[in-house]
Amino acid sequence: MNKCGIFLFLIFSSVNALAATKTNGYSIDRNAYFGDLHVHTKNSSDAFIFNVRATPDDAYKYAQGGSIKHALGFPIRLKGGPLDFTAVTDHGELLGILPAMIDPNNPMSKLPEAAGIQSTERADVLAAFYKIARGVRAAGNASPLRNMDVLKSAWQETVDAAERNYKPGVFTTFVGYEYTSAPKSQNLHRNVIFRSAKVPEIPFSSVESGNPEDLWHWMEEQRNNGMDVLAIPHNSNVSNGLMFQRTDTAGKPLTSEYAELRMRNEPLVEVTQVKGTSETHPMLSPNDEWAGFELYDTLIATDIVSKKPGGFVREAYRNGIFFDNEKGFNPYKFGLIGSSDTHNAGGPVEEDAYFSKAGMLDGTAERRGTVPSDSKTKFGAIDASDTFPQWGASGLAGVWAEENTRESLFDAMRRKETFATSGPRIKVRFFAGYKFKDEILDDPKMIRKAYRRGVPMGSDLKARGDKTPSFLLWAVRDANSTWLQRMQIIKGWVADGESHEQVFDVACADGLTPDNKTHRCPDNNAEVDLSDCSYDIDKGAVELKTLWEDPTFSSDQEAFYYVRVLENPSCRWSTWDALRAGVAPKSGLALTIQERAWSSPIWYIPKK
Amino acid sequence: MLNFFKTPLLWFLLIGAGLFVYDAYLNKENENTIAITKGDINKIKDQWRAQSGKEITPEMLDALIQEQVRERRLYREALALNLDKDDVIIQRRLAQKLRFLSEDIVDEKAVSEEDLLGYYRDHELRYVTSSTYSFQHIYFSGEDKNAMEKVSKVLDSLDVIDPASWESLGSPFILGRTFTRQSSKTLKNQFGQGFVKALVELAPKKWLGPIESVFGIHLVYLENIVPGQLPSFEEIQAQVLQDYRTDLRRTNFEAFLARLGEKYPVIIEETLETR
C-alpha cells in the first residue's frame, strides 16, 4: 500500500469514526457504568457439578435485572436494578464438556468421569469435582475430556449468547472465559475479555500451559491478528504469594520486557469478589485500621493458609514503584475492578440477598454454615462451614466511559479509568493536577475542567519542577445502600531504598474534618441495630467531595495514590442469615462491615 | 378314513404347525439374546470417526462392541431385577425425557401469521415499552446546610436569568445534569422512589421544585415524557413467535399432565401430624 493510499485510508477511517453514531447517553465527561466481568454458567465444569443449569442467556437476563433460578430452585434477582455490562467467563479448560457428558447420545457419557456429575448429594458432587479436576490435570490435552468439537461448539455458544444480548447504549456484553491455572492449588486464575465478538476458534486454557506468560504470548498473537483482548487476574489472596512475585514464573529476575508484556496484557486486577478481597492484609498493612476487610486466606479446596507477601494489591503497587525507581520499569501498574465469580450465573453482591456462589453446595444458610444444621460439612481436607462463611457479597466493576458500548468500555479498561466496589454502586471520581482552584468543587463544569487541567484515575502525573499537585476526589452513595462515612487516600512511595505506605482520611461525613496530625476522621458513631439490621439514617453523607494536597509530598519521590471510600457500617450477609433464622450469628464472623469502593491509582513520576 | 390323510388341508395344517413350532424353538434363544445389529456397529464406527477423525481399528471396534454387550447385559439384568424402581435419577431423567418429547412437537409445528398476529394483539400489554422521561435539573447537595436558601434564591431568579444559563447553577452532580429517555425504573434506582413520584406529577417545560431525592434537593425542568409505545408486529415478530411457542409448549404440557392425571390417580397417605 503506497503512502497516498495510507493517507486516504486514514482520512476515510477517521471521517468514518467521527460519523459513527453515538448511543443515547453519550457524554464527553464520561459516565459511570457498573458491571460483572466474572460470571460462570452451566458450561463451567464446577458449576455444572454444583447442579447449576443456568445458561449464558440466563446470566445476561440476571444482569439486566431479570429473575432466574438458583440451582436449588429459588429465584434470584438484583434488587438494585440492572447492571450496565457483563461478561460470561466460563472455565476454558472444560468449556461445555459436562453438559455434553449427560447426553446419552454423546460418547462422552460413557467415560468414567461421567459418573456422579448429576448427583444432588453433596458427597458425590465433591467427589465428582475432584475426579474431573485430577483427570484433566493428569492427562492434559490427551484427556478424553478435552473433546475439541464440544469445546468449539460451547465457545461458539458463548459468542452467540453475547451477541444476542448486546444492546449498544443500553447493555453491553463481552465475550470472555476464565484461564484457570492453579499449580498445586495456588491461584493464578485470570479472566480473559475480548474487545469484540471477533475471537479465536478456541480459548487458550491452562491445559495448554499453566504459565500465565504463555497466555500473554497467545494474547499478543490474537492482538496482532486484530482481536484486542485483555486478562484480569483475581484471588491473589489465595495465590500463596505467586501472583505478584518479585521474579518471573521461572524464578528469574524481572525485566522491562516482562513488565511491558504483563502491563500490555493485564492492565487491570479484580481486587474483590466472593472469595475474598485482596487489597491488603493486616499483616502487610499494620497501620491500616480497615485492612481486615472480608479476608479469605486458604488455598482453594485445601486447608493450606496462603502466604501473604505477593498476594495483595497494595504491596504489589509498592513493589511496582520500587522496581521503577531501581530499574526503570513497573510490572505492577494496574487498575482495579471488582466482580463476583458467581457460579450461579448471577452475582450475590447484595448483603441482604446473599446466596453465595457454588450452586447447591452453599445456596442456603444451613449449607454455607452460618446457621446450625445437622448435615456434615467436612469433606476431605476442607470443612465447608469454615470456608463458606469467610466468603463475601462482593463485588462490582466500575468504569468511566463516554457511552455504554464495547469499544468505549474496553478502551476505558485499557486506560485503567476504572474502580472497584464491594457490591454497592458507589461512584468515585479521582483526578490529579497542578491547576485545580478551590472553586472547582462547586463549578458545574468541574469534571470538564478536571479532565482538561489534570489526569484521571489510572494515569501518570508527571513531575512539574517542585510543584505540589492537588488531588480532586468525589464519591457519591448508592441510593440502595447506606450513607458514606469517609473518603481516604492511600499513598505509597519510595524513600531510603524502600517502599512505604500510609492511609490518609481526606474527607469525613457529618461535618467532621480529619485531624491534621493523625489524618483520621473522628468516628461519626454511625450504628447498626442488630435486631433488624436497620441503620442510622441521619449519619453519613450523600456525597463527599474534596481537594487534597499531600502533606508529606516530596517532588523527587515516586509515589502512587488511590482512593478508598467507606460507607457507614451495615449488616454483613452472615448476620442477615442468622437474623432470618432467628439464631445468634455464628461466632468468629464480623457482624457488620463497611462496604467500600477503590479507585485505580494515579502514579506520580518524578524527574529521573 | 384314509381319505382324510390324503386331503391337502391336513398337510397344510401339519406343515403350518411345524413352522410355528420351529419358529418358537428359534425365538426361545432370542428372548435373552443381546443383538448387536449392523446399525449398532455402524453407529460405533461413525462416532469414533467424528471424535477422532480416523477410522476405527478392528481391535478397538471389538473392544467397544464388547463394552456395549457388557453394558446391555447389565442393563437387562438391572431391569429384570427392577433396579429402575425407586431410583430418583432414573425417574427424573425419564420424566425429563418425556417432557422434552412433548415439547419437541411444538417446535416443529409451523405457526401461521394469522395466529401470531392474534397472539400479539392479545398480549399487547406485555410488549408495550415503559414511559421514558427526559429532563434537566439543578442540584443542591444534601451535604449543603444552606441548600434550602440557595434553592429559594434560584427559584426566585429563574424568571429573570437567561434560561440557557441553568447549567451554571447549583452544584455538580455525578450522574450529569441532563437525562434523556430514562425509564422510571432506572430513575428510581438512581434517585430513589420519592424523586420519581414527584417527577411524574410535574408539568413540562418549566423549572419546578424543590424535589427531594436521596442525594439532596433538585429543581427540575421536565423536557417531555414519551409514553410507552407498542412496537409494530413486524418489528418484534421474532419475539412474538418465541413467546407464542413458549406459551403453547406450556399449555400442551399442562394438558398432557391433565390427561396423565386422569390415567394415574393419586392417594396421599395422611399421618397423625398432617391431620
Contacts between the chains, C-beta under 8 A, distances in Angstrom:
chain1	res1	chain2	res2	distance
A	24	B	180	6.1
A	24	B	181	6.2
A	25	B	180	6.7
A	27	B	176	6.1
A	29	B	176	7.3
A	31	B	175	7.5
A	31	B	176	6.9
A	32	B	174	7.2
A	32	B	175	7.6
A	65	B	185	7.8
A	80	B	189	6.1
A	81	B	185	6.7
A	81	B	186	6.8
A	81	B	188	7.8
A	81	B	189	3.6
A	82	B	186	7.9
A	107	B	47	5.0
A	107	B	51	6.2
A	110	B	67	7.6
A	118	B	89	6.6
A	119	B	89	7.6
A	120	B	88	8.0
A	147	B	51	6.8
A	149	B	50	7.3
A	149	B	51	7.2
A	427	B	174	5.1
A	427	B	175	7.6
A	429	B	174	6.8
A	441	B	172	7.8
A	442	B	171	5.9
A	442	B	172	7.4
A	443	B	172	6.8
A	444	B	167	5.5
A	444	B	168	5.4
A	444	B	169	7.2
A	444	B	170	6.8
A	444	B	171	7.5
A	444	B	172	5.6
A	444	B	177	7.1
A	445	B	167	7.9
A	445	B	168	8.0
A	445	B	172	8.0
A	446	B	172	4.3
A	447	B	172	6.8
A	474	B	172	7.8
A	474	B	174	6.4
A	476	B	174	4.4
A	476	B	175	7.9
A	476	B	215	6.9
A	477	B	214	7.3
A	477	B	215	7.9
A	479	B	189	6.6
A	479	B	190	6.2
A	479	B	191	6.5
A	479	B	192	5.0
A	479	B	213	7.9
A	479	B	214	4.3
A	479	B	215	7.8
A	480	B	189	6.7
A	541	B	142	7.6
A	541	B	143	5.5
A	542	B	141	6.8
A	542	B	142	3.9
A	542	B	143	6.1
A	542	B	214	6.7
A	542	B	215	5.0
A	542	B	216	6.1
A	543	B	141	6.1
A	543	B	142	7.3
A	543	B	143	6.2
A	543	B	174	7.1
A	543	B	215	6.7
A	544	B	143	7.8
A	545	B	143	8.0
